[in-house]
Amino acid sequence: MFTKVHHVTYVVESCGQMAEYLRNSFGLEPERTGEHTDRKFLIYHIGETIMDFFEPTTDDSGIARQLKENGPGVAHVAWGVDGIDDVFNDLKDRGNQLRGDAPSNSPFGYKTLNISTESSHGILFQLAEGEES
């Protein structure tokens, strides 16, 4: 079912400082930067995998809570799949609790689904299809 690591999302205190670190240490330049709803973001492509960093811009978002409770680090890993709509229905039929009634459209141009941690022993599994635009 999994085809690749689609993306790895990190939550950080400062996107600016992270961009500078990645530039100075690895020669990486972000392919895209910006702000969306409750976060600033950096996006890099590492081979087929998207590496993104989120900095919360509000105190009441999920990533702000994660940063406050756990400090900077991996927010989640998303596994690539083909046919995400069918995968959603298959997972639901197998008894998984899923967030939402269907896969959602990411603001970055791909579709995602999230398996509720109640179904997956406390681990957030995100699945994704499509490429970042």
Summary of the structure (lengths in Angstrom):
residues: 133
radius of gyration: 15.2
end to end distance: 23.4
largest distance: 47.7
contacts: 360
relative contact order: 0.20
helix: 23%
strand: 38%
